[in-house]
Amino acid sequence: MKNSTKLAIYNAIALLLVILVNFLSNYLPINGQTTGQISSEINVLFTPAGYVFSIWGLIYLLLVFWVIGLFYSSAGRDIANRVSYLFVINAFLNIGWIFFFHYEYFAWTLLIMVGLLFNLIYIYNILNDPNISRMWQIPFSIYLGWVTIATILNVGIVLKTFGYQQYILYEPLWTILLLIMSTLLAMWFAITKKDLLYPLVFVWAFIGIAVKRIAEYPAIGYTAIIMTIILVVFIVYTIFKNKTIKIVS
């Protein structure tokens, strides 16, 4: 058996474990509570509506196709050799985060989430190669975008559960500033990496924040709407102005 095939198998097993643990975490659920229940109890204002988290389904579906591709093309075999160990580490970080979150070790979840973020940046940069088709990068554009949002949210969870948030800024104001800074980050990434899938994830999250917060916190809701409009206009403008930046190359 070729080394690239073995690595592809490791990737497939790792992904299956992640999907299984994610399913069981809410089906059993782990520690008697679902991820959504824990998130609702903490109620960080940057948290979007529950339906937004369905993006995990899209991410895992794309990763399934990505892993299958590792077995059936020369490009896939080369990618398996380059990122497989990183992908396996990614899977175990993902699984570790679920267990620590369900047992409410929130400081540890932040450390793991930061590790997951840097792991994805590393994988993304390897795949962001002109000699590699952009199709191989698509799952990680979305995955990285979502983990960026999740990292910001995780910081809020730690600050709130440890009681630090009240010493930094009034939470609604803090949330508004995060929305603005996140928008700037998404635009910067899109420009520097020529990748519009990443900011689209922010659009998805911001709409969810607006849906969840506009009734109780109008300032947050309307800020989320404004940031969404800014990102959508930016994406459309970029597509028409610079054809070298495409949603999918």
DRENDO-1510 file (C-alpha; in Angstrom, 1 decimal, always signed):
<recs>
REC; n; res; u; v; w
REC; 1; MET; +0.0; +0.0; +0.0 .
REC; 2; LYS; +1.3; +3.4; -1.0 .
REC; 3; ASN; +2.2; +5.9; +1.8 .
REC; 4; SER; -0.3; +8.4; +0.4 .
REC; 5; THR; -3.1; +5.8; +0.5 .
REC; 6; LYS; -2.3; +5.1; +4.2 .
REC; 7; LEU; -2.4; +8.8; +5.0 .
REC; 8; ALA; -5.7; +9.1; +3.2 .
REC; 9; ILE; -7.1; +6.3; +5.3 .
REC; 10; TYR; -5.9; +8.0; +8.5 .
REC; 11; ASN; -7.7; +11.1; +7.3 .
REC; 12; ALA; -10.9; +9.2; +6.6 .
REC; 13; ILE; -10.8; +7.5; +10.1 .
REC; 14; ALA; -10.1; +10.9; +11.8 .
REC; 15; LEU; -13.0; +12.6; +10.0 .
REC; 16; LEU; -15.4; +9.7; +10.8 .
REC; 17; LEU; -14.4; +10.0; +14.5 .
REC; 18; VAL; -15.1; +13.7; +14.5 .
REC; 19; ILE; -18.5; +13.3; +12.9 .
REC; 20; LEU; -19.4; +10.4; +15.3 .
REC; 21; VAL; -18.4; +12.4; +18.4 .
REC; 22; ASN; -20.2; +15.5; +17.2 .
REC; 23; PHE; -23.4; +13.4; +16.6 .
REC; 24; LEU; -23.1; +11.6; +20.0 .
REC; 25; SER; -22.4; +14.9; +21.8 .
REC; 26; ASN; -25.9; +16.0; +21.1 .
REC; 27; TYR; -27.6; +12.6; +20.8 .
REC; 28; LEU; -26.6; +11.1; +24.1 .
REC; 29; PRO; -25.8; +14.0; +25.1 .
REC; 30; ILE; -22.3; +14.2; +26.6 .
REC; 31; ASN; -22.5; +15.2; +30.3 .
REC; 32; GLY; -26.3; +15.3; +30.0 .
REC; 33; GLN; -26.4; +18.6; +28.0 .
REC; 34; THR; -26.2; +19.5; +24.4 .
REC; 35; THR; -23.8; +22.1; +22.9 .
REC; 36; GLY; -26.8; +24.4; +22.2 .
REC; 37; GLN; -28.0; +24.2; +25.8 .
REC; 38; ILE; -24.7; +25.2; +27.2 .
REC; 39; SER; -24.3; +28.1; +24.8 .
REC; 40; SER; -27.8; +29.3; +25.6 .
REC; 41; GLU; -27.2; +29.3; +29.3 .
REC; 42; ILE; -24.0; +31.4; +28.9 .
REC; 43; ASN; -25.7; +33.6; +26.3 .
REC; 44; VAL; -22.8; +35.6; +25.0 .
REC; 45; LEU; -24.3; +38.3; +22.8 .
REC; 46; PHE; -22.0; +37.4; +19.8 .
REC; 47; THR; -23.8; +34.0; +19.7 .
REC; 48; PRO; -25.9; +33.7; +16.5 .
REC; 49; ALA; -29.3; +32.0; +16.2 .
REC; 50; GLY; -29.2; +28.2; +16.6 .
REC; 51; TYR; -29.7; +27.5; +12.9 .
REC; 52; VAL; -26.4; +29.1; +12.0 .
REC; 53; PHE; -24.5; +26.2; +13.6 .
REC; 54; SER; -25.9; +24.0; +10.9 .
REC; 55; ILE; -22.9; +25.2; +8.9 .
REC; 56; TRP; -21.1; +22.3; +10.6 .
REC; 57; GLY; -23.1; +20.0; +8.4 .
REC; 58; LEU; -21.9; +21.7; +5.2 .
REC; 59; ILE; -18.3; +21.7; +6.5 .
REC; 60; TYR; -18.3; +18.0; +7.3 .
REC; 61; LEU; -20.0; +17.2; +3.9 .
REC; 62; LEU; -17.3; +19.1; +2.1 .
REC; 63; LEU; -14.6; +17.4; +4.1 .
REC; 64; VAL; -16.1; +14.0; +3.2 .
REC; 65; PHE; -15.7; +14.8; -0.5 .
REC; 66; TRP; -12.3; +16.2; +0.2 .
REC; 67; VAL; -11.1; +13.0; +1.9 .
REC; 68; ILE; -12.6; +10.9; -0.9 .
REC; 69; GLY; -10.7; +12.9; -3.4 .
REC; 70; LEU; -7.4; +12.0; -1.6 .
REC; 71; PHE; -7.8; +8.4; -2.8 .
REC; 72; TYR; -8.7; +9.1; -6.5 .
REC; 73; SER; -6.4; +11.7; -8.0 .
REC; 74; SER; -2.6; +12.4; -8.2 .
REC; 75; ALA; -3.3; +15.8; -6.8 .
REC; 76; GLY; -5.1; +14.2; -3.9 .
REC; 77; ARG; -2.2; +11.9; -3.2 .
REC; 78; ASP; +0.2; +14.8; -3.1 .
REC; 79; ILE; -2.1; +16.7; -0.8 .
REC; 80; ALA; -2.4; +13.6; +1.5 .
REC; 81; ASN; +1.4; +13.6; +1.8 .
REC; 82; ARG; +1.5; +17.3; +2.6 .
REC; 83; VAL; -1.4; +17.9; +5.1 .
REC; 84; SER; -2.6; +14.5; +6.4 .
REC; 85; TYR; -0.9; +14.7; +9.8 .
REC; 86; LEU; -2.2; +18.2; +10.3 .
REC; 87; PHE; -5.7; +17.0; +9.4 .
REC; 88; VAL; -5.5; +14.2; +12.0 .
REC; 89; ILE; -4.3; +16.7; +14.6 .
REC; 90; ASN; -7.2; +19.0; +13.6 .
REC; 91; ALA; -9.7; +16.1; +14.2 .
REC; 92; PHE; -8.4; +15.4; +17.7 .
REC; 93; LEU; -8.5; +19.1; +18.5 .
REC; 94; ASN; -12.1; +19.2; +17.3 .
REC; 95; ILE; -13.0; +16.1; +19.4 .
REC; 96; GLY; -11.1; +17.5; +22.5 .
REC; 97; TRP; -13.0; +20.8; +22.3 .
REC; 98; ILE; -16.3; +19.0; +22.3 .
REC; 99; PHE; -15.5; +17.0; +25.5 .
REC; 100; PHE; -14.0; +20.0; +27.3 .
REC; 101; PHE; -17.0; +22.2; +26.3 .
REC; 102; HIS; -19.6; +19.7; +27.5 .
REC; 103; TYR; -17.8; +19.3; +30.8 .
REC; 104; GLU; -17.6; +23.2; +31.0 .
REC; 105; TYR; -13.8; +23.5; +31.1 .
REC; 106; PHE; -14.1; +26.7; +29.2 .
REC; 107; ALA; -10.5; +28.0; +29.6 .
REC; 108; TRP; -9.3; +24.7; +28.1 .
REC; 109; THR; -11.8; +25.1; +25.2 .
REC; 110; LEU; -10.3; +28.4; +24.3 .
REC; 111; LEU; -6.8; +27.0; +24.2 .
REC; 112; ILE; -8.0; +24.1; +22.0 .
REC; 113; MET; -9.9; +26.5; +19.8 .
REC; 114; VAL; -6.8; +28.7; +19.3 .
REC; 115; GLY; -4.9; +25.6; +18.4 .
REC; 116; LEU; -7.6; +24.6; +16.0 .
REC; 117; LEU; -7.5; +28.0; +14.4 .
REC; 118; PHE; -3.7; +28.0; +13.9 .
REC; 119; ASN; -3.9; +24.4; +12.6 .
REC; 120; LEU; -6.5; +25.5; +10.0 .
REC; 121; ILE; -4.4; +28.5; +9.0 .
REC; 122; TYR; -1.4; +26.2; +8.4 .
REC; 123; ILE; -3.5; +23.8; +6.3 .
REC; 124; TYR; -5.1; +26.6; +4.4 .
REC; 125; ASN; -1.7; +28.2; +3.6 .
REC; 126; ILE; -0.4; +24.8; +2.3 .
REC; 127; LEU; -3.4; +24.4; +0.0 .
REC; 128; ASN; -3.3; +28.1; -1.0 .
REC; 129; ASP; -0.8; +27.2; -3.7 .
REC; 130; PRO; -1.1; +28.2; -7.4 .
REC; 131; ASN; -0.2; +24.7; -8.4 .
REC; 132; ILE; -3.1; +23.2; -6.4 .
REC; 133; SER; -6.7; +23.6; -7.7 .
REC; 134; ARG; -8.8; +26.0; -5.6 .
REC; 135; MET; -11.4; +23.2; -5.3 .
REC; 136; TRP; -9.1; +21.5; -2.7 .
REC; 137; GLN; -9.2; +24.6; -0.6 .
REC; 138; ILE; -13.0; +25.2; -0.6 .
REC; 139; PRO; -13.7; +23.1; +2.6 .
REC; 140; PHE; -11.0; +24.9; +4.5 .
REC; 141; SER; -12.0; +28.3; +3.4 .
REC; 142; ILE; -15.4; +27.7; +5.0 .
REC; 143; TYR; -14.0; +25.8; +7.9 .
REC; 144; LEU; -11.4; +28.5; +8.7 .
REC; 145; GLY; -14.1; +31.2; +8.4 .
REC; 146; TRP; -16.3; +29.4; +10.9 .
REC; 147; VAL; -13.6; +28.6; +13.3 .
REC; 148; THR; -12.6; +32.3; +13.3 .
REC; 149; ILE; -16.1; +33.2; +14.3 .
REC; 150; ALA; -16.1; +30.4; +16.9 .
REC; 151; THR; -12.8; +31.6; +18.3 .
REC; 152; ILE; -14.2; +35.1; +18.9 .
REC; 153; LEU; -17.3; +33.5; +20.5 .
REC; 154; ASN; -15.1; +31.3; +22.6 .
REC; 155; VAL; -13.2; +34.3; +23.9 .
REC; 156; GLY; -16.6; +35.8; +24.9 .
REC; 157; ILE; -17.6; +32.6; +26.7 .
REC; 158; VAL; -14.4; +32.5; +28.8 .
REC; 159; LEU; -14.6; +36.2; +29.6 .
REC; 160; LYS; -18.3; +35.9; +30.7 .
REC; 161; THR; -18.0; +32.7; +32.7 .
REC; 162; PHE; -15.0; +34.0; +34.6 .
REC; 163; GLY; -16.6; +37.3; +35.2 .
REC; 164; TYR; -14.0; +39.3; +33.3 .
REC; 165; GLN; -16.2; +40.8; +30.6 .
REC; 166; GLN; -17.8; +43.4; +33.0 .
REC; 167; TYR; -14.3; +44.9; +33.6 .
REC; 168; ILE; -13.6; +45.3; +29.9 .
REC; 169; LEU; -16.6; +46.9; +28.2 .
REC; 170; TYR; -20.4; +47.0; +28.5 .
REC; 171; GLU; -21.3; +43.7; +26.7 .
REC; 172; PRO; -23.5; +45.2; +23.9 .
REC; 173; LEU; -20.8; +47.7; +23.1 .
REC; 174; TRP; -18.2; +45.0; +23.1 .
REC; 175; THR; -20.3; +42.9; +20.7 .
REC; 176; ILE; -20.8; +45.9; +18.3 .
REC; 177; LEU; -17.0; +46.5; +18.3 .
REC; 178; LEU; -16.5; +42.8; +17.6 .
REC; 179; LEU; -18.9; +42.9; +14.7 .
REC; 180; ILE; -17.0; +45.8; +13.2 .
REC; 181; MET; -13.6; +44.3; +13.7 .
REC; 182; SER; -14.7; +40.9; +12.4 .
REC; 183; THR; -16.0; +42.7; +9.2 .
REC; 184; LEU; -12.6; +44.3; +8.7 .
REC; 185; LEU; -10.8; +41.0; +9.3 .
REC; 186; ALA; -13.0; +39.2; +6.7 .
REC; 187; MET; -12.4; +41.9; +4.1 .
REC; 188; TRP; -8.6; +41.9; +4.7 .
REC; 189; PHE; -8.5; +38.1; +4.4 .
REC; 190; ALA; -10.5; +38.2; +1.1 .
REC; 191; ILE; -8.2; +40.8; -0.4 .
REC; 192; THR; -4.9; +39.2; +0.7 .
REC; 193; LYS; -5.9; +35.6; +0.0 .
REC; 194; LYS; -8.2; +36.2; -3.0 .
REC; 195; ASP; -10.9; +34.1; -1.3 .
REC; 196; LEU; -14.5; +35.2; -1.0 .
REC; 197; LEU; -15.8; +32.1; +0.7 .
REC; 198; TYR; -14.2; +33.2; +3.9 .
REC; 199; PRO; -16.2; +36.5; +4.2 .
REC; 200; LEU; -19.4; +34.7; +3.1 .
REC; 201; VAL; -19.2; +32.7; +6.4 .
REC; 202; PHE; -19.2; +36.0; +8.3 .
REC; 203; VAL; -22.3; +37.0; +6.3 .
REC; 204; TRP; -24.0; +33.8; +7.4 .
REC; 205; ALA; -23.0; +34.4; +11.1 .
REC; 206; PHE; -23.9; +38.1; +11.1 .
REC; 207; ILE; -27.4; +37.4; +9.7 .
REC; 208; GLY; -27.8; +34.8; +12.6 .
REC; 209; ILE; -26.7; +37.4; +15.1 .
REC; 210; ALA; -29.2; +39.9; +13.8 .
REC; 211; VAL; -32.0; +37.4; +13.9 .
REC; 212; LYS; -31.2; +36.4; +17.5 .
REC; 213; ARG; -30.5; +39.9; +18.9 .
REC; 214; ILE; -32.5; +42.5; +17.0 .
REC; 215; ALA; -35.6; +42.4; +19.3 .
REC; 216; GLU; -33.8; +42.6; +22.6 .
REC; 217; TYR; -30.7; +44.4; +21.6 .
REC; 218; PRO; -31.6; +46.6; +18.5 .
REC; 219; ALA; -28.1; +48.2; +18.4 .
REC; 220; ILE; -26.5; +44.8; +18.0 .
REC; 221; GLY; -29.0; +43.6; +15.5 .
REC; 222; TYR; -28.8; +46.6; +13.3 .
REC; 223; THR; -25.0; +46.7; +13.5 .
REC; 224; ALA; -25.0; +43.0; +12.4 .
REC; 225; ILE; -27.3; +44.0; +9.5 .
REC; 226; ILE; -25.1; +46.9; +8.4 .
REC; 227; MET; -22.0; +44.7; +8.6 .
REC; 228; THR; -23.7; +42.1; +6.5 .
REC; 229; ILE; -24.7; +44.7; +3.9 .
REC; 230; ILE; -21.1; +46.0; +3.8 .
REC; 231; LEU; -19.7; +42.5; +3.3 .
REC; 232; VAL; -22.2; +41.6; +0.6 .
REC; 233; VAL; -21.5; +44.9; -1.2 .
REC; 234; PHE; -17.8; +44.2; -0.8 .
REC; 235; ILE; -18.1; +40.7; -2.2 .
REC; 236; VAL; -20.2; +41.7; -5.2 .
REC; 237; TYR; -18.0; +44.7; -5.9 .
REC; 238; THR; -14.9; +42.5; -5.7 .
REC; 239; ILE; -16.3; +40.0; -8.1 .
REC; 240; PHE; -17.1; +42.6; -10.8 .
REC; 241; LYS; -14.0; +44.7; -10.3 .
REC; 242; ASN; -11.3; +42.1; -10.0 .
REC; 243; LYS; -11.9; +38.8; -11.9 .
REC; 244; THR; -8.9; +37.3; -10.3 .
REC; 245; ILE; -10.8; +37.0; -7.0 .
REC; 246; LYS; -13.5; +34.5; -7.4 .
REC; 247; ILE; -15.7; +32.5; -5.0 .
REC; 248; VAL; -14.4; +29.4; -6.6 .
REC; 249; SER; -11.5; +29.4; -9.1 .
</recs>
